[in-house]
Amino acid sequence: MTDKEKLTQLLINTPNCDNDCSLCEYNYTDDKCKEHLSAIMADYLLSQGVIVPRCKVGDAVYCINRKIFHSYIKCITITTKGLSYVTYWDSTYHDEDFDEVIFLSEEDAKKAIGEET
């Protein structure tokens, strides 16, 4: 079974609101209902081991080490700390490093070190 087929099967098996949902009363066009169902689906997928990385292999990143260094994500691995993101500079970062020392945009990295764009 391919990853897409596995994910499709998980989505088919995702639980819905129960019949007594006081939040939306099955009014599927209501934005609160959509948020509620989305939260149920997200919780279910995460409980089944679906992992959502912060970025993809090949994405540009901006790392701070006294100044801003531009690099790309070379690989993403699973470690005991969770997901590890390795750049082409062979620096390794984890989810908790995002928005602290590694950023997905140069503008956010500049803001973090006080360089306004």
QUIQUIHU-V140175 format. One record per run of one state. SS is the DSSP state (H for helix, E for strand, L for the rest). FROM is the first residue (numbers start at 1). LEN is the number of residues. Records with the same first field share a line. If there is no record, write none. Layout:
# QUIQUIHU-V140175
SS->FROM-LEN / FROM-LEN
This chain:
# QUIQUIHU-V140175
L->1-2 / 13-18 / 48-12 / 65-3 / 80-2 / 88-4 / 99-3 / 104-2 / 113-5
H->3-10 / 31-17 / 95-3 / 106-7
E->60-5 / 68-12 / 82-6 / 92-3 / 98-1 / 102-2
